[in-house]
Amino acid sequence: MSDSALPRPARIAGTVLVWVLGAVLVLALAATAWVTVRGVLAYTHLQKAQSTALQVKDHLTDTGAASSSIASLSADTAAARRLTSDPVWRASEMLPWVGPQLSAVSTVASTIDDVASTALHPLTQVAASFSIDSLRPKDGKIDLASFTSIQSAATTAATGITSAAASIDGIDRAPLVAPLRNAVDQVGDLLDQTEQATASLTRVSALLPAMLGADGDRNYLVLFQNNAELRSLGGVPGAMALIHTHDGAMTMTAQAAATDFPVADTSVVPLGKEIVGIFGERPGRWMQNITQVPDFAITGQLARTMWANEHDGQKVDGVLSIDPIALSYLLKATGPVKLATGDTLTSNNAVSLLLNDVYKRYTDPREQDAFFAAAAASVFSALAQGNADPGALVTALTRAGDEHRLLIWSAHHDDQKLLADTTLAGGLPETDATTARFGVYLNAGTASKMDYYLRDDISVDWGTCSVSSSGEASGTATLAVKLKSEAPKDAASLPSYIAGTGNRGPTPGTIRTVVYLYLPEPVQLVDAKLSTGDGFGGGFHDGRHVLSYTVDLKPGKSATATITVKASGGVPSTLAVDATPTVVSRDTVGLSSVCK
């Protein structure tokens, strides 16, 4: 039957259907074009926003520099949000395959617009009144008002960015095309980094005024760890100083040496069976050993108690620790400082002068202590008088914190809570949702300064492994710790204070190291080997399996410990290592491994 033979109603219905289908096709093409054009425009704005966001992240410790960047960021994110939130776009998100792509784009656009307009915007309101130069003391005082003024804005920013990061993490990556999936991951990584930066700004704005006496006078005990005689957290605290703070002003009120403190009959603070089983009571009896347990909260309590016992019950509000390597970073900010001895301390000579040369120059420990006291007083004076470049000072302190060379413990609960999740807290190696951490802690086995010549090479590697859809890894991994002595061949002829006396220990010039290896909580030990053929001791500390061993190294010799562990699920795909900060700044390349 021909078309013309169709009944008229049927012909009309067919014609209408053709027109309807045609109209739908036109509308679909129009919607596709609409979404495509708007998507391209949104992509352009998001690209600009991402570039600007990197600048904001880098400038968050200087809100004045970040102000204009945040304004530019907000303009681009608002435009991208408008382009990806109209009814046509939203309707298209319901389509198969293309829908998840469009939904991911709109989620990214709306999320980072929330960050720019709600989370970071308050910072622009206070940016004009704050500058990194606020860290520079004037007339002996730091202006604390500038820090308290940004506290609320910093807290709002941190809360908003944490929420934004959670939104991006909630995007299902599985249906996304590779380029979009990678872009979403990049935004997630950027938000994670920015979250860390804003959290740091929040902590600084809350901690600094309190620590500098805004709410009442405080006393802080500063320990100077000596990496030439290693302890888990850095070295023996051979010298120390008491800093008094009042309304932004800092004054050094006392100095002391570890040798000023008598050996206690028992630990001055209860250490618990686990710690005593691994370390004995030495950390709580000798001031020189308070940094042996790799938990600075314990160090802080021990130091505070020992100080009070020897200074008529005087209480300190917190304990800080720094080493000569971190001091060399600070000297880049202050410039060279003149010592009472006539020496000039610089960023280039601080490490060798304080950790080696001083022992060659002075054989009397009292003269050595006096030299350390002079160095500490001179650097403190330079900082207190405002001689440091603020930007360089922040860089120096950040690097020292990242390398675990700057540690802080507070006797005030609110302050300690803010510090707890940072590298400044110096806590035990923690396994979180993304990373499983080993701990490698080195301790001098003799009363010498031979660790100036000790070098370590630490690495962790996944062997065979697989990652589940939830991101948990299974397989085997290896931790390798190589120690080598780079002491001169004639090390035995070095001054006895450096080389050791040989009494109750190895021959002078030998480096004896006691090593404590902390395994991540979710892994199981498979094998442990030491190249010397010796065995291991150990125990358990707060749920972590601990292995210990001792090696003696003559000049040029080395020894390696190889530890194999098994992960049976429940382990993050990234492995990392926290380690004792030594004389040499460590290359962190081998200190992490990702199962892919």
N, C-alpha and C positions, 0 to 999 in steps of 0.2 A: 504494500500500500504506500502510495506517495504521501509526502508531507501535506500536499494540498488536500489529500483525502481525509486528513485528521479532522475530527469535529472541531468547531470553532473554539469551544472552551479549552480543548486540549491544546490548540495552537496558541491560544492566549497564555495558558499556564506555562507552555514551553518557552514562549518569548520572555515571560516574567522571570523564569528560572535562569535563562541565559543572562538577562540583565542583572539579576541578583548575584549570580556567580561572577559576572564581570565586575559588578560594583565591589564585591568582596575582594576580588583579585586586586582591583585598583586600590581599595583601602589597605589591603595587606602590603602592596608595594609601597603605598604612601607611608604606612606605619613603619615598614622596614627602612625606608629612606629617612623618615623622621628620627627613628632610633639610631640609625647609622650616623647621621650628621651630628646629632646631639652627643652620641658616644665619642665621636672623633674630637668634638669640642671639649667634652669632659676630660678625655684622655690628655689633651693639651694642658688643661688647667691642673690636672693631677700630677703631670710630669713637673710642671713649674712648682707645684706645692711640695713635691717630694724633695726637689733641689733646695727649696727654701727651708724645709723642715730640718735638713741636715745642718744648715747654718744655725737654726734655732737651738738644736741639740748641743752644738759646739759652744754656743754662747750662753747657755742657761746659768752658768755660774757668774755671768756678768749681764744682769737684766737690762742694763742700759744699752748694750750692744744688740740685745735680742729684740728690743722694742720694735724697730722698723721691720725686722724680719717677720715678726709675728703678724703685724698689720698686713704685709704683703701675702703671707700665708693664708690669712683669713679671707682675703678677697678671692683668691683662687679656689679655696675649698668651698666657699659659699656658691661660687659660680658652678663648680662641678656638681654640687648637691642639687641645685635648681635644675640642671640639665638631665639629671638621672632620677628625678622624683615626680615627673608629671604623670598623668593618668595613662597615656599611651605606653610609656616605659614600664609602669607598674603592671599593666595588663600583659605586656610582652614577657614579664618575668614568669608567667604561668605556662608558657610554651615549653614543650619538651626540648631538651639539649640546650637551646639558646637561653632558656629561662634562668638556669643556674649561673650562667655567665653574666647575664645582666644583673641578677640579684647580687652577685659578688661585687660587681662594680659599684652599684648603688650603696651597698653596705660600707664599702671602703670610703666612698665619697662622703656619706653622712657621718661616718665615724670620725674621720679626720677633720671634718668641719666642726663637729662637737668639740674636738680637741682645741682647734684654733679659736673658736668663738667663746667657748665656755671654760675650758680648762686653762688655756694659756693667756686668754684675754686679761684676767685680773693682774697678771704680771706686768702688762703694759701700763697699768694704772699707777704702779709704784716704781716703774723703771727709772723715771726721771729723778727720783730721790735716792737711788741706790747706784753705787759704782763699786767695782772691785777695789778701788782705792780706799774704800772704807776699812779695809784690813790694815791700813797703815796707821800706826799710833800717832796721835798728835798731842803734844804736851804730856807724853807718857801714857796716854789713854787711847783705847779704841772706842769710837763712837758706837755704842750698842743700839742706839735708836734706829739706825739704818737697817739693822738686822731684824729687830722686832717688827719693823714696818712691813717687811716682805713675808713674814711668817704665815699669815692667813692666806695670802695669794699663792704662796708656794704649796701649801697644803691642798688648796683647791685644785691646783694644777696636777699635783701628784695623784689625787683621787680620781680626777677626770681621765687622766692618761691610763691609769690602771684599768678603769672601766672600758676604755677604748681598746686596750690591748686584749681584754677578754672577748670583746665583740669580734675582733679580727681572728682570734684563735678559734672562735665558734663557727667560722665559715667552713663548710665542707669542701675540702680541696679535691676530692675524688672525681667529681664530674667536670672539673674545670680543664680547659685546654692548657697546655704547658706554659705558654707565655703569660697567661693570666694567673695561673697558679704560682709561677715564680714572682710575679708582681705582688700578689697578695702576701707571699712569704716575706718579700722585701719590706713591705709596709709593716708587717708584724714584727720583724727584726728591728726596724727603726723605732717603733713604738716601745719595744722592750728596752732599747738603749735610752730613749728619752725618759721612760719611766724611771730608770736608774738615776738619770741626771736630776730629774725633779725631786726624787726621793732624797738624793744627796743634798739638794738645796734646802729641802724641808728640814732635814736633820741639822744642817749647819745653822739655819735661822733659829732653831729651837735650842740647840746645844750651846752654841757659842756665847750668847748672853748669859746663860746660867753659869757656865764654866768660868766666865770672866767676872763673876760677882755681881750680876745685875740684881739678884734677889737676896744678896747677902754675901759676906766674905767667904772665900774658900781657900783651901790649901791642897796643892797637887804635888805628889812625889814623882819626879822625873827620873827614870832609870836610864843609864847609858850602857847598853849592852855591848860587850866586847867580843866581836866575831872571831878574834884570834884564839879564843878559848870557847868553843861552841857549846851551846845549850839548845834544846829543841826549838825555842822561840827566837834564837839568835846568838846569844852568848852570855857569859857571866855578867851580871850587873855590877861591874867593878866600881863605878862612881854614880853618885845620885845627887839631886838637888831638890830642895823644897821651894815651890813657887806659890806665893800668896797673891790672890786676885781680889780686886775691890773696884766695882763699878767701871770695869774696862781697863783698869791699871794692873800691871804685873810687876811683882817684886821678888827677886831671889832672896830668901830669908835664911837659908841654911844649905850647907853642902856636907857630904859624907862619903866614905868609901866602904865597900863591903867588908873590909877587914876591921871596921869599927864595931861590927856586930858580933857578939859572942855566939858560939855554937850552942844551940838549945839541946836540952837532954832528950826532949821528944818534940814532935812537930808542933809548932805554935798554933796551927789550925788543923783540926781533924781532916785527914786526907781520904779516908775510906779504904776498905779492904782491897778493892780493885787496883787503885793507884799504888798503895803500899806493896801489893803483890808484884807490881811491875818495876817500880822505881825505888821501893823502900821508903824510909822516912826522910831521906836526904833533902828533898825539896823543901820540907818544912823545918829543917834544923839549921841549914846554912843559908845565909843571904845569897851566897854565890850560886846556889842551886835552885832558887825560886822560879827560874824560867825553864826548868827541866821538864815539867809536865806541859805538853803542848796545848794548854788552855790558859789564856791570859787572865781569865776571871779568877783562877786559882792563884796565879802570880800576884794579882792585885791584892787579894785578901791576905796572902802571906806577907807581902811587903808592908802593907798597912799595919798589920799586927806587930811585925818586927820593929817598925819605926816607933810605934806607940810604946812598945816595951822599953826602948832605949831612950825615949825623949819624954819622960814624965807623963805618959798617957796621951800625948798630943795626937789627935786624930787627923787623918787626911781624908779629903773628899773624893779622891780618885788617884789613880796611878797611870802614868804615861811611860812609854818606852820608845827609845830611838837608838839607832846604831851609827857608827862613824860613816857608813856609806850613805845613809839618809842625811847625815850632817853635811856631807859633801854636796848633796843636792841643794840643801838650804843655802850653802855658801855661794851657789850660782845666783841666788836671789839677793844675798846681802853684799856680795863681793868679798874680797880678802879682808880678814880681820887680824889686827895686831894683838899678839899675846904678851902677857907681862914678862915672859921669858925672853922676849925679843924676837921670837919666831913670828912669821906671817903664815896664818892658816888659810889655805885656798881650797877650792873645789878639786884641784888636781893633786894636792899633797896631803889632804886630810886623812885619807885611808892609810897610806904608808906611814905617815908621821905618828898617828895615834895607835895603830895596831902593830907596828914593828920597830920603827926607828927609835921611839921613846924608850924601848927596853934595851936598845944598844947604847943609848946615851946615859941612862940612869940605871944603876944596879940596885939602888935602895928603893923598895916599894913605896916608901913615904914620898920620895921625890917624884916617882911616877904618878902617885895620886895627886900631888900638887900640880903637876903638869896638866892632868885631865881636868882638874878643877878650874885651872886658868883658862883652858880651852872652852869649857862649858860656859863659864862666866862671860867670856868675850863674845861668843856667838849669841848668847841670851841678850847681852847688852845691845848688840847690833839689831836684833829683832825688836826689843822693847823700845828702842829709840826711833824706830820707824825707818831704819836704813835699808830694809829689803824692798825690792820691787814687788808690788802686790801680785801682778800677773805671774811673775817667775816664782813667787812664793807658793801660789796655788798649784802651779805645775809641779814644784818640788814636793809638796805635801801629798799631792795625788799620786805621784810616782812612788813615794815612800810607802803610802798606804797600800797600793796595788802589790808591792813587793813584800808586804808584811813586815816592813821595817819601822813602821809607826803603829803603835798599839795603844789602846785606851781602855781602862776599866773605871767605872764610876761606882762609888758607894751609894749614889742616889738612884733609886729604883727607876724613876721615869727616864733619867739620862741613859742608864744601862739598857733599858728596853729599846731606846732609839739606836743604840750602838750594836745590839745583839746580832743583827743580820748583816753586818758589814765586815769587811776585811780588817777594820780597825779593832774589832772585838778580839781577834786572835783566838777563835774557838777551835774545837776539834773539827777535823774534816767532815763536812756534812754532805749527805746524799739527798738531793731534792728531786723534783719531778723531771728535770732535764739532765742532771749530771751525777754520776757516782764518783766520789772522791777518795783517793788513797792519801795517806800521810807518810812522809819520809822525814824523820827527825834525827839530827846528828848531835852527838854530845861528846865533848872531849873526855877521854878516859884517864888523862893525867893532868896535873897542875902545871901546865906549860902553855906557851903561846904559839904552838906549832901549827894550829889550824889556819894561820895566815897563809900557809903553803898548801892547804888541802883543796883539791878540786873535785867536784862531783859531776857526774853525767847520769841524769835520771831520765827514763823513758817509760811510757806505758803504751801498749799496743794490743788491739783486738787481734786474735788469730782468726779462727773460723767463727763466724757469728751470723746471726740473722735477726731481723727486727720485725716484730708483730705489727698488726694494723693499729694497735694502741700505742706503738712507739717503744715497747719494751724489748730489750735485747736478750738473746740467749747465745751461749757459746763460751769460748775460753779467751782469757786475756793474760798478758805477761807484763809484770813490773820488773824493770831492771835498774839496779842501783850500782854504779861503778864509782869507786873512790880511788883517787890517785894522789900520791905525795909528789909535789913539785918543789920540795925543799932542796937546797943546794947539797951536793955530795958531802961537803964537810959540815953538815948541819949539827953534828955532835959537838963541834967547836964553837957554836953560837953561845951567847951568854946563857947561863943556866936558867934564867927566868923565861927564856924563849924555848930552849931545847929540853928543859926538864932536868931533874937531878938524877934520875934513874932509881931513886928510892921507891920501893914498893911499886915499881912499874917497869916499862921497857927501857932499853938503853937510851941515853940522851939523843935527840935528833929524830926519834921514831914518833910517828903520829899514831896514837891509839884513839879509835873512834868507837863509841857505843851507839848503835843505830836502833831506832824503834820504827817499825813499819806498821801503820794502821791500815787495815783492809776495810773497804766499804761494807756496810752492814748487810746488803743483800747477796754477797758472793760467798762461795765456799772455797776454802784452800784446797788445791790439788797437789801442789809440789812446792818445795822450797830448797834451793841449792845455793851454796856458798863456794866460790872458786877456791878458797883456802881449804875446803874439806871440813871445816868446823860446823857445829850445829847451831840450833836456834833455841832461844828461850821465849818467854812472852806470857800472855794472859789475855784477859778481856777488859776493855775499858768502855763503859757506857754503851754496850752492845756491839762494840767493834773488836774484832780479833786483832791482837797485837803480837807481832813477832819481834824479837830482839836478838842482836848478835854483836860481836866485838871483832874488830880487825886491827892489826898492827901493821903499819906501812913504813918501811925504810925509804929513804930518798929514791925517787924514780919508780917505786913499786906501786901496784894497784891491786884491787880486789873487787869482785863483782858478786852481788846477790841477785838471784833470778827467782821470782815468785810467780807461780802459775795459779790462776783462780778460775772458777767455773761460775757462770751465770745461768740460772735455770728459769729465766723469766722474772719479771718484777724488777729488772735492773734497767736504768735509763741507758739510751744508746751511746751517750758520751761518757768517757772515762777521763778523769783529770787527777792531778797530783798537787797537794799542798806540801811544801818542803821548807826546811830550815833556811832562812836567808843567810848566806855565807858572805865571805869577803868579796866575791865576784858576783856582779849582777847576773842572774841566771837567764839563759836563753829558754824561753817558754815553749818553743816549737814542739819538743818531745813530751811536754807535760800534759798532753791531752790526745785522745784518739776517739774517732766516731765510727760506730758500726753502721754501714750503709747496705 
